[in-house]
Structures are given as C-alpha cells and as structure tokens.
Amino acid sequence: MSRLAPAESGDTIAAISTPIGEGGIGIVRVTGPEAIAIVDRVFHSGSGQPLSESDSHRLHLGQIRVAGRNLDEALVSVMRAPHTYTREDVVEINCHGGIVAVRAILDALLSEGARLAERGEFTKRAFLNGRLSLDQAKAVLDIVRAKTPLGLEAAVDRLGGRFSQAIAELRHSLAAILADLEVQIDFPDVDAEPEAVAGRVTDLGAHVAELLARAEGGRIVREGLTVAIVGRPNVGKSTLLNALLAEARAIVTPIPGTTRDTIEEETSIGGVPVRLIDTAGLREPRDPVEAEGVLKTEAAVDRADLVLLVLDSSEPMSDEDRILLDRPWETPYLCVLSKSDLPRQLEPLSEETAQLSVAAIDGVGIAELRTRLSDLLLGGKLPVRGSVLLLDHWERDLLRRVKAGLDAASTALSAGQTPDIVGEELRATYQTAGELQGIDVAESILDAVFSRFCVGK
C-alpha cells in the first residue's frame, strides 16, 4: 500500500500556526470534515453570509464572537477539499497578533468540537492523503529550519519532488529488470543476454552512488560544520570570534582568562552554516573553575571539524604556545597569528604549518580567513543549487542499502548466478527504495518524522 491509511474521518484539528508572541498578525488553522461548520459557529461575517455557503478560496471579514462577546476582528479564508494543503477542508483565521487573542480564538474552536493538533499533524495529513510524498513533507521542515540561502534553495528544490522523482525512476527501472528476469525464470529456453542486465544494474548503481555523493553535500548544508577557536589565554580568541560574526558576541578584556566557558554562535561560510566555538584558554588550570573550562575546551575540540589555533604574534612564543603547536592534533587545524597590527615578536613558524595573519580588532585578514575556512572545510568546492540533497540519517542509510543491494546483484550476475537469485537481491532493493517514497514505511518512522515539526504546521 502506498500510504499507511487516510487521515481519520470525522476528526477535525486546530492549532496556532504563527509564532507565540506579539506580531502584526496571528493565524489559527483548522482542517478536517467539520472545519467550516466549527468556524461558522464562532465567526460572524460582515456580509451576513455563513461560511458554509462560501465559495472556496475566499476571504471574509467579520468578528469572532463567543457567548455574545467579540473576541477579535478577523479575516477568515475558506478552502474546500481537495484543493488544499491537507486535501481536507481548511479554514484559516487571520486575527491580530497578540497571544491573548489567538489563544482565545483557539480555545473557542476547541470548545466547539475541534481537537488540538499534534506536532506536524497538518503536514502528516497532507502525506497520508496523498498531497505530498514523504520526501516533500520533510522538505517542508527543511524550509522552516533553513539556516542559509543555499539551504533554503535546496529545500525548495526538494519540495518540488526532485528526489522523489529520482527514486520513482529508479524503482521503475528495477521493475523492468525484474520483469525480464521473471521471463528468464518462467521460460528458461528463451535466449537471454545477462550482459545487458548486468549493464543496467551497474548503471543504476552508479546513479545511486551519485545521489549518495549529493546527500553528503546536503548533510553539510543542513547540519553544518563546527570550528573550535583555541589557544592559551589572552591571545585574541574572543576578538577573532567577534570579527568572524561581525558582532560583539564575546566579552573582550586585557585580563587573561576572561572566557571561562565555551561560547557558541553560528555564521554562514560559502552557504554552509558553521558553528564557531570560542573556548577557554588551554593551559594548566589554576582553579576548579578554569579546570572545568579546559574540560569543555577539550570536548569542543573533539567534536570540531576544524581547529583555529590562535597565537599572539606580538609576543614571543610561550611554553604554552609550544605545547599546543607540538600537540598531535587529530582534527585539521590552521594557525591564526593574531594582532598583526602590532610589531611582531613571535618566531617564524615552520613553512609546513598552515598559517594566516590577522588583526581581528580592525577586521584585517578576516575575509581571507573566511576563504581559507571554506577551502579547508569544503575542499574548495562550494555546494551550489542542484548539487545537494537534503536527506536525513534514515534516508541516507536507506540509500546506502539500495546501493549495497545493487552491488550484490551485480556480483551475482558476474558470478553467473541464476536469475532467481539475482531477482531476490533486486526485489529486496526495490522494497527498500519504496521506503524512501513512504511506501509501506513503519508508523514509528512517520511519528519520528512529524514529531520534529512545530504544532500548526
């Protein structure tokens, strides 16, 4: 079956769809078979026309009224099934954006028989009712959570169904190969060309490998990368963080050890979200608080994709600097020579050491540093629109299983195995690819997907 089940009949849900707080507008969304009737009981149109008599996709101005008391003036839109987001009747109440008003309207709808929507339930209904594929439903969340313009573009591309179409074409090709193998099984006397089948399986494997490569780019765009800024106290780590963020996020003073905890902020480099971690100075701790800061610094280094090792170029190299330079870093690192606007006293570093001079307080060298970060983190290959797939861990795992199944079938063909053995490998692969489309997917997986959404989406 292509879906677990249609949305429950007779169940009408409602939720606030705009962020909680003051704003120019607040939206309360209702969907389900009784959506129009429920809103009709609390909405009084200025024209006097009931919503039940309204044409689809029309706006109505009027009052939300409960027990003879006006709660708010509102614009109410009526959208009739199946031409709606959920393929059910949908009503959206656009009221003033104060939290008291929108909550009062939601309470009124719940008292008239609507049920409070669960997280992501509107989009889940769109999936269950065939309005969106599972891939497109996930794209909705990617759009909401996009951290960079590139992430938004990739999410919009996904919403357009590009990945779903690629998987549908893959399954179509697999079905055609399986049909040919069935002919060979049922009619063994028919002349067969195993080389042709092997070539088709190999081509599909190459296509899936390309999708996996694009998924890795998508992982970076979605999850981002982490850069830890480390060094001994008072070398300019916090100043460097502020310069990369273009804002005064961290406290900067001449007093060594100002930063006693990690400070984490995000920026965008080459369209990729990058988490910058300003850390406490690395040295032998002198008190329990500093010891805790050093432990957090080490933890930040462990999860970083790149380390910026900051050295003060205006001072001679200290023993603490030397210990850090000689440390066997397991993470790639770049030496940032800070305070280059002051006379240099730091001894020259080895030419083999990746290094860059900056005067962060004046912004000198920061643009070049961002370019170097991009080169080091992304290998100089910036993701571009159309080159990434925003797949989550579960989808990437399924795609790897599809590739493994195709490889196994290719190996079986090369070894001269019988068509039924090859067919078993491809049938399992066909089913795995179906899970990527949301076909026969476990309900627990769906619950996990849609629980990440906000209520009202």
C-alpha positions as CSV (number, residue, x, y, z in Angstrom):
1,M,0.0,0.0,0.0
2,S,1.2,3.5,-0.8
3,R,0.1,5.0,2.5
4,L,-0.5,3.7,6.0
5,A,-4.1,5.0,6.0
6,P,-6.0,8.1,5.2
7,A,-6.4,10.7,7.9
8,E,-9.1,9.7,10.4
9,S,-12.5,10.6,9.1
10,G,-14.6,12.8,11.5
11,D,-11.5,14.2,13.2
12,T,-11.1,18.0,12.9
13,I,-8.0,19.6,14.3
14,A,-7.0,23.2,15.1
15,A,-3.7,24.9,16.1
16,I,-2.0,28.3,16.2
17,S,0.3,28.4,13.1
18,T,2.3,31.6,13.8
19,P,5.0,32.1,16.5
20,I,3.9,32.8,20.0
21,G,4.3,36.5,20.9
22,E,3.3,39.9,19.6
23,G,3.1,40.4,15.9
24,G,1.2,42.1,13.2
25,I,-0.9,39.0,12.5
26,G,-1.8,35.7,14.1
27,I,-3.2,32.7,12.3
28,V,-5.3,29.9,13.7
29,R,-5.6,27.0,11.3
30,V,-8.4,24.3,11.2
31,T,-8.6,21.3,9.0
32,G,-11.0,18.3,8.8
33,P,-14.5,17.4,7.7
34,E,-16.1,19.8,10.3
35,A,-13.7,22.7,9.9
36,I,-16.1,25.0,8.1
37,A,-19.0,24.2,10.4
38,I,-17.0,24.7,13.6
39,V,-15.6,28.1,12.5
40,D,-19.1,29.0,11.3
41,R,-20.3,28.7,14.9
42,V,-17.9,31.4,16.2
43,F,-17.4,33.6,13.1
44,H,-19.9,36.3,12.1
45,S,-19.2,37.7,8.7
46,G,-19.8,41.4,8.0
47,S,-21.8,40.3,4.9
48,G,-24.0,38.0,6.9
49,Q,-23.2,35.1,4.7
50,P,-22.3,31.8,6.5
51,L,-19.0,30.2,5.7
52,S,-20.9,27.1,4.7
53,E,-22.3,29.0,1.7
54,S,-19.0,30.5,0.7
55,D,-17.1,29.5,-2.4
56,S,-13.7,28.0,-2.0
57,H,-10.6,30.2,-1.6
58,R,-12.5,33.3,-0.5
59,L,-11.7,35.8,2.3
60,H,-14.4,37.0,4.7
61,L,-14.1,40.0,7.1
62,G,-16.0,39.7,10.4
63,Q,-16.0,39.1,14.1
64,I,-15.0,36.1,16.2
65,R,-17.8,36.0,18.8
66,V,-18.3,33.7,21.8
67,A,-21.4,34.0,24.1
68,G,-22.3,37.3,22.6
69,R,-18.8,38.8,23.2
70,N,-16.5,39.8,20.4
71,L,-13.0,38.3,20.8
72,D,-11.4,40.0,17.7
73,E,-12.0,41.2,14.2
74,A,-10.6,38.7,11.7
75,L,-10.2,37.8,8.1
76,V,-11.3,34.2,7.6
77,S,-10.2,32.2,4.5
78,V,-12.2,29.1,3.4
79,M,-10.5,26.5,1.3
80,R,-12.5,23.4,0.3
81,A,-11.2,19.9,-0.3
82,P,-9.4,18.6,-2.2
83,H,-7.6,21.7,-3.4
84,T,-6.0,22.4,0.0
85,Y,-2.7,21.7,1.8
86,T,-4.2,18.7,3.6
87,R,-6.8,17.7,0.9
88,E,-9.4,18.3,3.5
89,D,-11.5,21.4,4.2
90,V,-9.2,24.1,5.6
91,V,-10.1,27.3,7.3
92,E,-7.5,29.9,8.4
93,I,-8.4,32.7,10.8
94,N,-6.2,35.7,10.4
95,C,-6.5,37.8,13.6
96,H,-4.4,40.4,15.4
97,G,-1.1,39.0,16.5
98,G,-1.4,39.2,20.3
99,I,-1.0,35.9,22.2
100,V,-4.2,36.5,24.2
101,A,-6.3,37.0,21.0
102,V,-5.1,33.9,19.2
103,R,-5.3,31.7,22.2
104,A,-8.9,32.9,22.9
105,I,-9.8,32.0,19.3
106,L,-8.2,28.6,19.5
107,D,-10.0,27.9,22.8
108,A,-13.3,28.8,21.2
109,L,-12.7,26.4,18.3
110,L,-11.7,23.6,20.7
111,S,-14.9,24.2,22.8
112,E,-16.9,23.8,19.5
113,G,-15.5,20.3,18.9
114,A,-12.1,20.7,17.2
115,R,-9.1,18.8,18.7
116,L,-5.8,20.4,19.3
117,A,-3.4,19.3,16.5
118,E,-0.3,17.3,17.3
119,R,3.2,18.4,16.1
120,G,3.3,18.3,12.3
121,E,-0.2,16.9,12.0
122,F,-1.3,19.2,9.2
123,T,1.7,18.1,7.1
124,K,1.2,14.4,8.2
125,R,-2.4,14.6,6.8
126,A,-1.0,16.1,3.6
127,F,1.2,13.0,3.3
128,L,-1.5,10.5,4.3
129,N,-4.0,12.0,1.9
130,G,-1.5,11.8,-1.0
131,R,-1.0,15.6,-1.2
132,L,2.8,15.3,-0.5
133,S,5.3,12.5,-0.7
134,L,7.3,11.7,2.4
135,D,10.3,13.4,0.8
136,Q,8.2,16.5,0.1
137,A,6.8,16.5,3.6
138,K,10.3,16.5,5.0
139,A,11.2,19.4,2.7
140,V,8.6,21.5,4.4
141,L,10.5,21.1,7.7
142,D,13.8,21.8,5.8
143,I,12.3,25.1,4.6
144,V,11.2,26.1,8.1
145,R,14.6,25.3,9.5
146,A,16.8,26.6,6.7
147,K,19.8,28.5,8.1
148,T,21.3,29.8,4.9
149,P,20.0,30.9,1.4
150,L,21.6,27.8,-0.1
151,G,19.8,25.6,2.5
152,L,16.5,27.3,1.6
153,E,17.1,26.8,-2.2
154,A,17.9,23.1,-1.6
155,A,14.8,22.6,0.5
156,V,12.6,24.3,-2.1
157,D,14.1,22.0,-4.8
158,R,13.3,19.1,-2.6
159,L,9.7,20.3,-2.1
160,G,9.4,20.3,-5.9
161,G,9.9,16.5,-5.8
162,R,13.2,16.1,-7.5
163,F,14.4,13.3,-5.2
164,S,11.1,11.6,-5.2
165,Q,11.2,11.6,-9.0
166,A,14.7,10.1,-9.0
167,I,13.6,7.3,-6.7
168,A,10.4,6.7,-8.7
169,E,12.5,6.3,-11.8
170,L,14.9,4.0,-10.0
171,R,12.1,1.7,-8.9
172,H,10.6,1.8,-12.5
173,S,14.0,0.7,-13.8
174,L,14.3,-2.0,-11.2
175,A,10.7,-3.3,-12.0
176,A,11.7,-3.5,-15.7
177,I,14.8,-5.6,-14.9
178,L,12.8,-7.8,-12.6
179,A,10.2,-8.4,-15.3
180,D,13.0,-9.5,-17.7
181,L,14.4,-11.8,-15.0
182,E,10.9,-13.3,-14.4
183,V,10.7,-14.1,-18.1
184,Q,14.1,-16.0,-17.9
185,I,12.8,-17.9,-14.8
186,D,9.5,-18.9,-16.4
187,F,10.9,-19.6,-19.8
188,P,14.5,-20.9,-19.4
189,D,14.6,-21.8,-23.1
190,V,14.3,-18.2,-24.2
191,D,17.7,-16.7,-25.2
192,A,18.8,-14.3,-22.5
193,E,21.5,-11.6,-22.5
194,P,22.9,-11.5,-18.9
195,E,25.5,-8.9,-20.0
196,A,22.7,-6.5,-20.9
197,V,21.0,-7.0,-17.5
198,A,24.4,-6.6,-15.7
199,G,25.0,-3.3,-17.6
200,R,21.6,-1.9,-16.5
201,V,22.3,-2.9,-12.9
202,T,25.7,-1.3,-13.0
203,D,24.2,1.9,-14.4
204,L,21.7,2.1,-11.6
205,G,24.4,1.5,-9.0
206,A,26.4,4.5,-10.5
207,H,23.3,6.6,-10.3
208,V,22.7,5.8,-6.6
209,A,26.4,6.5,-5.9
210,E,25.9,10.0,-7.4
211,L,22.8,10.5,-5.2
212,L,24.8,9.5,-2.1
213,A,27.6,12.0,-3.0
214,R,25.0,14.7,-3.3
215,A,23.5,13.6,0.0
216,E,26.8,14.2,1.7
217,G,26.8,17.8,0.4
218,G,23.3,18.1,1.8
219,R,24.3,16.8,5.2
220,I,26.8,19.6,5.4
221,V,24.3,22.2,4.3
222,R,21.7,21.0,6.8
223,E,23.8,20.1,9.8
224,G,26.7,22.5,9.2
225,L,30.3,22.3,10.3
226,T,32.0,23.1,13.6
227,V,35.1,25.2,14.2
228,A,36.8,25.4,17.6
229,I,38.9,28.5,18.4
230,V,41.6,27.5,20.8
231,G,44.8,28.9,22.3
232,R,46.3,30.0,25.6
233,P,44.6,32.8,27.5
234,N,44.6,36.3,26.1
235,V,45.8,35.6,22.6
236,G,42.7,37.1,20.9
237,K,40.3,34.2,20.6
238,S,37.2,36.2,21.6
239,T,38.2,39.1,19.4
240,L,38.5,36.7,16.5
241,L,35.1,35.2,17.2
242,N,33.5,38.7,17.2
243,A,35.3,39.5,13.9
244,L,34.0,36.4,12.2
245,L,30.5,37.0,13.4
246,A,30.7,40.8,12.7
247,E,29.2,41.5,16.1
248,A,30.5,41.9,19.7
249,R,29.3,38.5,21.0
250,A,32.1,37.6,23.4
251,I,33.5,39.9,26.2
252,V,37.0,41.1,25.4
253,T,39.3,42.5,28.0
254,P,43.1,42.7,28.5
255,I,42.7,40.4,31.5
256,P,43.9,36.8,30.7
257,G,41.2,34.1,31.2
258,T,38.1,36.3,30.6
259,T,36.5,33.4,28.8
260,R,35.9,30.6,31.4
261,D,33.2,28.7,29.4
262,T,32.6,27.9,25.7
263,I,30.6,30.4,23.6
264,E,28.9,29.0,20.5
265,E,27.4,31.0,17.7
266,E,26.6,30.3,14.0
267,T,27.6,32.1,10.9
268,S,27.4,31.2,7.2
269,I,30.5,30.5,5.1
270,G,30.0,29.6,1.4
271,G,26.4,29.0,2.0
272,V,27.1,26.4,4.7
273,P,26.2,27.0,8.4
274,V,29.3,27.0,10.5
275,R,29.2,26.8,14.3
276,L,32.1,28.8,15.9
277,I,33.1,27.8,19.4
278,D,35.1,30.3,21.4
279,T,36.9,28.3,24.2
280,A,38.6,28.9,27.5
281,G,42.4,29.3,27.3
282,L,44.2,26.0,27.1
283,R,46.9,25.8,29.8
284,E,47.4,24.0,33.2
285,P,44.3,25.1,35.1
286,R,44.9,27.3,38.2
287,D,41.5,26.8,39.9
288,P,38.5,24.5,39.7
289,V,36.5,26.9,37.5
290,E,39.3,27.1,35.0
291,A,39.7,23.3,35.1
292,E,36.1,22.9,34.1
293,G,36.6,25.4,31.3
294,V,39.6,23.4,30.0
295,L,37.5,20.2,30.0
296,K,34.8,22.0,27.9
297,T,37.5,23.2,25.5
298,E,38.8,19.7,25.0
299,A,35.2,18.5,24.4
300,A,34.8,21.3,21.8
301,V,38.0,20.2,20.0
302,D,36.8,16.6,19.9
303,R,33.6,17.5,18.1
304,A,35.1,20.1,15.8
305,D,35.7,19.7,12.1
306,L,38.5,22.2,12.2
307,V,40.5,23.9,14.8
308,L,41.7,27.5,14.7
309,L,44.9,27.6,16.8
310,V,45.4,31.2,17.8
311,L,48.9,32.5,18.6
312,D,49.7,36.1,19.6
313,S,52.2,37.4,17.0
314,S,53.0,40.4,19.2
315,E,54.6,38.3,21.9
316,P,57.4,35.7,21.9
317,M,56.2,32.1,21.8
318,S,55.5,30.8,25.3
319,D,55.8,27.3,26.6
320,E,52.0,27.0,26.5
321,D,52.1,28.0,22.8
322,R,54.8,25.4,22.1
323,I,52.8,22.7,23.8
324,L,49.8,23.5,21.6
325,L,51.9,23.6,18.4
326,D,53.5,20.3,19.2
327,R,50.2,18.6,20.1
328,P,49.3,15.7,17.8
329,W,46.0,17.2,16.6
330,E,43.6,14.6,15.3
331,T,41.5,17.4,13.8
332,P,42.8,19.6,10.9
333,Y,44.0,22.9,12.2
334,L,45.0,26.3,11.0
335,C,47.3,28.6,12.9
336,V,45.9,32.1,13.2
337,L,48.6,34.7,14.1
338,S,46.6,37.4,15.8
339,K,47.4,41.1,16.5
340,S,49.3,41.5,13.2
341,D,48.8,45.3,13.5
342,L,51.5,45.3,16.3
343,P,55.2,44.7,15.9
344,R,55.9,41.0,15.5
345,Q,57.8,39.2,18.2
346,L,56.7,35.7,17.5
347,E,59.3,33.5,16.0
348,P,58.7,32.2,12.4
349,L,56.7,29.0,12.2
350,S,57.6,26.1,10.1
351,E,56.6,26.6,6.4
352,E,54.7,23.3,6.6
353,T,52.4,24.8,9.2
354,A,49.2,26.2,7.7
355,Q,49.0,29.8,9.0
356,L,47.4,33.1,8.4
357,S,48.0,36.6,10.0
358,V,45.0,38.7,11.1
359,A,44.3,41.9,13.0
360,A,40.8,40.9,14.1
361,I,40.1,44.1,16.0
362,D,40.4,46.1,12.7
363,G,39.0,43.3,10.5
364,V,42.3,42.9,8.7
365,G,42.6,39.4,7.2
366,I,39.1,38.3,8.2
367,A,37.8,38.0,4.6
368,E,40.9,35.9,3.7
369,L,40.4,33.8,6.8
370,R,36.8,33.0,5.8
371,T,38.0,32.0,2.4
372,R,40.6,29.7,4.0
373,L,37.9,28.2,6.2
374,S,35.8,27.5,3.2
375,D,38.7,25.8,1.4
376,L,39.7,23.7,4.5
377,L,36.1,22.7,5.4
378,L,34.8,22.1,2.0
379,G,37.9,21.3,0.0
380,G,37.4,24.4,-2.1
381,K,34.2,23.0,-3.6
382,L,31.3,25.2,-2.5
383,P,27.9,23.5,-2.7
384,V,25.7,25.0,-5.4
385,R,22.0,24.8,-6.0
386,G,21.1,21.4,-7.5
387,S,24.2,19.8,-6.3
388,V,23.0,18.8,-2.9
389,L,20.2,16.5,-1.5
390,L,18.8,17.3,2.0
391,L,18.5,13.8,3.2
392,D,18.4,12.8,6.9
393,H,20.3,10.0,8.5
394,W,17.5,7.5,8.0
395,E,17.2,8.3,4.3
396,R,21.0,8.2,3.7
397,D,21.0,4.8,5.4
398,L,18.2,3.5,3.1
399,L,20.1,4.9,0.1
400,R,23.2,3.1,1.1
401,R,21.2,-0.1,1.5
402,V,19.9,0.4,-2.1
403,K,23.4,0.7,-3.3
404,A,24.5,-2.4,-1.4
405,G,21.6,-4.4,-2.9
406,L,22.6,-3.3,-6.5
407,D,26.2,-4.2,-5.8
408,A,25.2,-7.6,-4.6
409,A,23.0,-8.2,-7.7
410,S,25.9,-7.1,-9.9
411,T,28.3,-9.5,-8.1
412,A,25.7,-12.3,-8.5
413,L,25.4,-11.6,-12.2
414,S,29.2,-11.6,-12.7
415,A,29.4,-14.9,-10.9
416,G,26.9,-16.4,-13.2
417,Q,24.2,-16.9,-10.6
418,T,20.7,-18.0,-11.7
419,P,18.1,-15.3,-12.5
420,D,16.0,-16.2,-9.4
421,I,19.0,-15.5,-7.0
422,V,19.6,-12.2,-8.8
423,G,15.9,-11.4,-8.7
424,E,15.8,-11.9,-4.9
425,E,18.5,-9.3,-4.4
426,L,16.7,-6.8,-6.7
427,R,13.3,-7.4,-5.1
428,A,14.7,-6.5,-1.7
429,T,16.3,-3.5,-3.2
430,Y,13.1,-2.5,-4.8
431,Q,11.3,-2.6,-1.5
432,T,14.0,-0.6,0.3
433,A,13.7,2.1,-2.4
434,G,10.0,2.1,-1.8
435,E,10.6,3.1,1.8
436,L,12.3,6.2,0.6
437,Q,9.0,7.1,-1.1
438,G,7.0,6.5,2.1
439,I,5.6,3.2,0.8
440,D,5.0,0.6,3.5
441,V,7.0,2.7,5.9
442,A,6.6,1.9,9.6
443,E,4.3,4.1,11.6
444,S,7.0,4.7,14.1
445,I,9.2,6.2,11.4
446,L,6.3,8.6,10.5
447,D,5.8,9.6,14.1
448,A,9.5,10.3,14.4
449,V,9.5,12.4,11.2
450,F,6.4,14.6,12.0
451,S,7.2,15.0,15.7
452,R,10.0,17.3,14.7
453,F,7.6,19.8,13.3
454,C,6.0,22.6,15.3
455,V,2.4,22.5,16.2
456,G,0.3,24.1,13.5
457,K,2.5,23.0,10.6
